[in-house]
């Protein structure tokens, strides 16, 4: 007997997943991801892209609609887009690395918007969040998209549609149709992340998630979608990932055969593309070794996040060599634009720039990617001394780790080497709750103050008790 189509299996799993079936670890991690995502969203509020998106969203009303972080109401689709842009824009939100890399907390924007629109409770938000992580991350384990020039947000349209449909209370048939609609028309090109990067880089998943909500809304009203969306002769397997796969190879039932995927993802310590995190860490360690400058290194339960920029004299640096793995090299280490970025999006996706900034400043934070920094002659001169080398031996250790090895040669002939594989925040070296709170407060308190930041944290740590989502989002007005 043939196995049911994958979309049917996904729908069955989604309908059957309840809060009571979650592990305590996954519930706690979901709370941490809401806290982390609110921090990255607040940090992105000065961005021009947010101003543009919000201006467009305010032209649209919804019934019942949903709230935008930073104030204002619109349709649930537009709220998903605006809030998703904020969560992702700084490239400071969480990450999952596998055959296809992803930022699974991008899914929290549709969870918040749809959850508010349907009057969901905190337990419902947590369940939908864990579900979305489960779908997207297992797809990332199953097949690569970037090798064919397809962007990872393509998987996000499907995970967002399933999470939205779950919150809307869709049945198995409706969810199957939502998956078909989301899967057939949201194939995104990898050009989003190639060469000189634009503001759209921070919007791409927000758009996929918006479309996922749209698909679930249509399916919930009875619109049918193409099927079988994955196995069809012109379906997802044939044309997009170019291989058939089982996103849960360990068992016949889709889901948590070996623990929920949310606990295998990573929170970022620095606001830069994830593959650069270990190189930044190594640069800070070498900075301390060479110049005796105490950097804000992520050691043990250390809760202080990077502080103010403290530049040093790097004139004695002759060269910087970074040996790296395939994914890092091809995503952030090979494009000429990475050595002379003209946009913040290019700068935070530049392995040489991020490494040089860490070495020079002793910090990589939001200000690192201001135009005054990525055009600074001293920083650009240091970046020019960086050479990136593809090392196949390091590639073999990915995606379990993200090994980057730095070699700095000084003008007096000394060579110093530092290698980091599991930077702070990686699942193999996770941030403590105190560190997650510190990251949140650093981003949120300058805008909203200590008391309001504390109120938001209290609601997030007790998210399963939340009865009104609007009250939580209103704290960001």
C-alpha positions in Angstrom: 0.0 0.0 0.0 1.4 3.4 -1.0 2.2 5.9 1.7 -0.1 8.9 1.9 1.1 12.0 0.1 3.4 14.1 2.2 1.0 17.1 2.4 -1.6 14.7 4.0 1.0 13.5 6.5 1.9 17.1 7.4 -1.7 18.1 7.8 -2.4 15.0 10.0 0.6 15.8 12.2 -0.4 19.5 12.5 -4.0 18.7 13.5 -2.9 16.2 16.0 -0.2 18.3 17.8 -1.4 19.8 21.0 0.2 21.8 23.8 0.1 18.8 26.1 2.2 16.8 23.6 5.1 19.3 23.8 8.1 18.7 26.0 9.0 21.1 28.8 12.2 21.8 26.9 10.4 22.8 23.7 7.9 25.0 25.6 10.8 26.8 27.4 12.7 27.2 24.2 9.7 28.7 22.4 9.5 31.4 25.1 13.2 32.2 24.6 12.6 32.6 20.9 9.7 35.0 21.3 12.0 37.0 23.7 14.8 36.9 21.2 12.6 37.8 18.2 11.1 40.8 20.0 14.6 42.0 20.7 15.7 41.8 17.1 12.4 43.4 16.0 12.9 46.4 18.2 16.5 46.8 17.1 15.2 47.0 13.5 12.6 49.7 14.1 14.9 52.6 12.9 15.2 50.9 9.5 13.9 52.6 6.4 12.5 49.3 5.2 10.2 49.2 8.2 9.0 52.7 7.6 8.1 51.8 4.0 6.4 48.6 4.9 4.4 50.1 7.7 3.3 53.0 5.5 1.9 50.5 3.0 0.3 48.3 5.6 -1.6 51.2 7.2 -3.5 51.6 3.9 -5.1 48.2 4.5 -7.6 47.3 7.2 -8.6 43.8 8.3 -11.6 42.2 9.9 -10.6 41.5 12.6 -7.0 42.3 11.6 -3.9 42.3 13.6 -1.4 44.6 15.4 2.0 45.7 14.1 5.0 45.9 16.5 5.6 49.6 16.9 1.9 50.5 16.7 -0.9 50.4 14.2 -3.3 47.7 12.9 -3.8 46.2 9.5 -4.8 42.9 8.0 -3.2 39.7 9.4 -1.3 39.2 6.1 0.2 42.7 6.3 0.9 42.4 10.0 2.8 39.2 9.2 4.9 41.0 6.6 5.7 44.1 8.8 6.5 42.1 11.9 8.4 39.5 9.9 10.5 42.2 8.4 11.3 43.5 11.8 12.2 40.1 13.3 14.5 39.3 10.4 15.9 42.6 9.1 19.0 42.9 11.2 20.0 39.2 10.6 20.1 38.9 14.4 17.3 36.3 14.8 17.9 32.6 15.3 19.3 30.1 12.8 19.2 26.5 11.8 22.0 24.9 9.7 21.6 21.8 7.7 21.4 20.9 4.0 19.5 24.2 3.7 20.2 27.0 6.2 17.2 28.9 7.7 16.0 31.4 10.3 13.1 29.6 11.8 12.0 32.4 14.1 10.8 34.1 11.0 7.7 31.9 11.5 6.8 33.8 14.7 5.4 36.7 12.7 2.5 34.7 11.2 2.0 33.0 14.5 1.6 36.3 16.3 -0.6 37.9 13.6 -2.9 35.0 13.0 -3.0 34.1 16.7 -4.2 37.6 17.5 -6.7 37.7 14.7 -8.4 34.4 15.9 -8.2 35.2 19.6 -5.7 32.4 20.4 -4.1 32.0 23.8 -0.5 31.7 24.8 -0.6 27.9 24.7 -1.8 28.1 21.1 1.1 30.4 20.2 3.6 28.1 21.7 2.2 25.0 19.9 2.0 26.8 16.5 5.6 28.0 17.0 7.0 24.6 17.8 5.0 23.2 14.9 6.4 25.7 12.4 10.0 25.0 13.6 9.4 21.3 13.2 8.2 21.6 9.6 10.8 24.1 8.4 13.8 22.5 10.1 13.0 19.0 9.0 12.6 20.2 5.4 16.0 21.8 5.7 17.4 18.5 6.9 15.8 16.7 3.9 17.0 18.7 0.9 19.0 21.7 -0.2 17.4 24.4 -2.2 20.3 26.9 -2.5 22.3 24.4 -4.7 19.7 25.0 -7.4 19.4 28.8 -6.9 16.2 28.6 -4.9 16.0 30.6 -1.6 15.4 28.9 1.7 12.3 31.1 2.3 10.5 28.7 -0.1 10.2 26.2 2.7 8.9 29.0 5.0 5.8 29.6 2.9 4.8 26.0 3.7 5.7 26.1 7.4 3.9 29.5 7.8 0.8 28.2 6.1 0.7 25.1 8.4 1.2 27.2 11.5 -1.4 29.7 10.4 -3.9 26.9 9.5 -3.3 25.3 12.9 -4.2 28.5 14.7 -7.3 29.0 12.4 -8.5 25.5 13.3 -8.4 24.1 9.8 -9.1 20.4 9.5 -6.9 17.9 7.7 -8.4 18.5 4.3 -8.3 22.2 4.5 -4.7 22.1 5.7 -3.7 19.9 2.8 -5.2 22.5 0.4 -3.4 25.3 2.2 -0.1 23.4 1.8 -0.8 23.0 -1.9 -1.6 26.7 -2.4 1.5 27.8 -0.5 3.8 25.3 -2.1 2.8 26.0 -5.7 3.3 29.7 -6.0 6.0 30.8 -3.6 9.3 29.7 -5.2 11.8 32.4 -4.3 15.1 33.0 -6.2 18.5 32.9 -4.4 19.5 36.1 -6.1 18.1 37.7 -2.9 21.4 36.7 -1.2 23.9 37.1 -4.1 26.3 39.9 -4.7 25.4 43.3 -3.5 22.5 42.8 -1.1 19.4 45.0 -0.9 16.7 45.8 1.6 14.7 42.9 0.2 17.0 40.4 1.9 15.3 41.2 5.2 11.9 41.1 3.6 12.0 37.8 1.7 10.7 35.4 4.4 8.2 38.0 5.6 6.8 37.9 2.1 6.7 34.1 2.1 5.0 34.0 5.5 2.5 36.6 4.3 1.7 34.3 1.4 1.5 31.4 3.8 -1.2 33.2 5.8 -3.0 34.0 2.6 -3.0 30.4 1.5 -4.4 29.2 4.9 -7.1 31.9 4.8 -8.3 30.8 1.3 -8.2 27.1 2.2 -10.1 27.8 5.4 -12.9 29.3 3.3 -13.0 26.2 1.0 -10.6 27.0 -1.8 -8.9 23.9 -3.1 -5.2 23.7 -3.9 -3.1 21.6 -6.4 -2.2 18.1 -5.3 -0.1 16.2 -4.9 2.0 19.3 -4.4 5.2 17.3 -3.6 5.0 14.1 -5.5 3.2 15.4 -8.7 4.8 15.1 -12.1 5.3 18.8 -12.1 5.4 19.2 -8.3 7.9 20.3 -5.7 10.1 17.2 -5.7 10.4 17.2 -9.5 11.0 20.9 -10.2 12.2 22.6 -7.0 14.4 20.4 -4.8 14.8 17.8 -7.7 14.6 14.8 -5.4 11.9 13.0 -3.4 12.5 13.1 0.3 11.0 12.1 3.6 11.4 14.9 6.1 11.2 12.4 9.0 13.4 9.5 8.0 13.5 8.1 11.5 9.9 7.0 11.6 6.7 6.5 9.6 4.9 9.3 11.5 6.0 12.9 10.9 7.1 14.6 14.1 9.3 14.4 17.2 10.9 11.0 17.0 14.1 12.4 18.4 13.0 15.5 20.2 11.5 18.7 18.8 13.6 20.6 16.3 13.2 24.0 18.1 15.7 22.7 20.7 18.3 22.1 17.9 18.3 25.6 16.6 20.7 28.5 17.5 20.3 32.0 19.0 22.7 34.5 17.7 25.2 36.3 19.9 26.2 38.8 17.2 24.0 40.5 14.6 25.7 39.0 11.6 25.1 36.2 9.2 25.3 33.0 11.2 28.3 31.4 9.4 30.4 34.4 10.5 29.7 33.9 14.2 32.7 31.5 14.8 35.0 33.8 12.9 33.9 36.8 14.9 34.5 34.8 18.1 37.9 33.8 17.0 38.8 37.4 16.1 37.8 38.6 19.5 39.9 35.9 21.2 43.0 36.8 19.0 42.4 40.5 19.8 42.8 39.7 23.5 45.8 37.5 22.9 47.7 40.0 20.8 46.8 43.3 22.3 45.7 42.3 25.8 42.4 43.9 25.2 39.6 42.2 27.2 36.8 41.6 24.7 33.2 40.7 25.6 33.8 37.0 24.9 31.0 34.5 25.4 32.5 32.4 28.2 30.5 30.2 30.5 27.5 32.0 32.1 28.9 35.4 31.3 25.8 37.6 30.7 27.3 40.9 29.5 26.8 41.2 25.8 29.3 43.2 23.6 29.8 46.8 24.8 31.0 50.0 23.3 33.4 50.0 20.5 37.0 50.2 21.7 39.2 50.5 18.6 42.9 49.5 18.7 45.9 50.2 16.5 45.9 47.4 13.9 48.7 48.8 11.8 50.9 45.9 12.9 48.5 43.4 11.2 50.1 42.2 8.0 47.5 39.7 6.9 44.4 37.8 8.1 43.6 34.4 6.6 40.3 32.7 7.2 40.0 29.0 6.4 36.4 28.2 6.2 33.8 25.6 5.1 31.8 25.4 1.9 28.6 27.0 3.0 30.4 29.9 4.6 32.6 30.4 1.6 29.8 30.4 -0.9 27.3 32.5 1.1 29.4 35.2 2.7 33.1 34.6 1.7 33.5 34.7 -2.1 31.8 37.8 -3.5 34.0 40.8 -4.3 31.3 43.1 -2.8 32.1 41.6 0.6 35.4 43.5 0.8 33.8 46.9 0.0 30.2 46.8 1.1 27.9 49.6 0.0 24.8 48.5 2.0 24.3 47.3 5.5 22.8 44.1 4.1 26.1 43.4 2.3 28.1 44.3 5.3 26.4 41.9 7.7 26.7 39.1 5.1 30.4 39.7 4.6 32.8 37.3 6.3 35.9 39.5 5.8 34.1 42.7 7.0 32.6 41.1 10.1 35.9 39.5 11.1 37.9 42.7 10.6 35.3 44.8 12.6 35.5 42.4 15.5 39.3 42.6 15.5 39.4 46.4 15.2 36.5 47.3 17.5 36.2 44.5 20.0 32.5 44.4 19.3 30.1 43.5 16.5 26.7 45.1 17.1 24.0 47.1 15.3 26.3 50.2 14.9 28.9 48.0 13.1 26.7 48.1 10.1 26.0 51.8 10.0 27.2 53.5 6.8 29.8 55.4 8.8 31.4 52.1 9.8 31.2 50.0 6.6 32.7 53.0 4.7 35.4 53.8 7.3 38.8 53.8 5.6 40.7 52.2 8.5 38.2 49.4 8.8 38.2 48.9 5.0 42.0 48.8 4.9 41.9 46.1 7.5 39.2 44.2 5.6 41.4 44.4 2.5 44.0 42.3 4.4 41.6 39.4 4.8 41.9 36.4 2.5 39.2 33.7 2.6 40.2 30.1 1.8 37.8 27.2 1.2 39.0 24.3 3.3 37.4 20.9 2.5 38.5 19.4 5.8 36.4 22.1 7.6 33.5 21.4 5.3 33.3 17.9 6.5 32.5 19.2 10.0 29.5 21.2 8.8 26.6 21.5 9.7 27.3 19.9 13.1 29.6 22.8 13.7 30.6 26.0 11.9 34.4 25.8 12.1 36.4 28.9 11.1 40.1 29.1 11.6 41.8 32.5 11.7 45.5 33.1 11.2 46.8 36.6 11.8 50.4 37.5 10.7 51.9 40.5 12.3 54.6 42.8 10.8 57.2 41.4 13.3 56.7 38.0 11.8 54.6 36.4 14.5 51.6 34.2 13.4 48.8 33.5 15.7 46.0 31.0 15.1 42.5 30.6 16.6 39.8 28.2 15.6 36.2 28.2 16.8 33.6 25.6 15.9 30.7 26.2 18.3 30.3 30.0 19.0 28.1 31.2 21.8 24.5 30.6 20.9 25.1 27.5 18.9 23.1 24.4 20.1 26.5 23.0 21.1 27.2 26.1 23.2 23.8 27.6 24.0 23.2 31.0 25.5 21.8 31.0 29.0 18.5 32.5 29.9 20.3 35.4 31.5 22.2 36.0 28.2 19.0 35.9 26.2 17.5 38.5 28.6 20.7 40.6 28.3 20.4 40.6 24.6 16.7 41.6 24.9 17.4 44.4 27.3 20.2 45.9 25.3 18.0 46.2 22.3 14.7 47.1 24.0 15.5 49.3 27.0 16.9 52.3 25.1 13.6 52.6 23.3 11.0 51.4 25.8 12.7 51.8 29.2 13.6 49.3 31.9 10.1 48.9 33.3 8.3 48.1 30.1 11.1 45.8 29.0 10.6 43.9 32.3 6.9 43.7 31.7 7.4 42.2 28.2 9.9 39.7 29.6 7.4 38.7 32.3 4.7 38.0 29.8 7.0 36.0 27.6 8.3 33.8 30.4 4.7 33.1 31.4 3.5 32.9 27.8 1.4 29.7 28.4 -0.8 31.8 30.8 -1.4 34.6 28.2 -5.0 35.2 27.4 -4.8 38.3 25.2 -2.2 38.6 22.5 -3.1 42.2 21.7 -2.1 43.3 25.2 1.4 41.8 24.7 1.9 43.4 21.3 0.5 46.7 22.6 3.5 47.0 24.9 5.6 47.8 21.8 3.4 50.8 20.8 
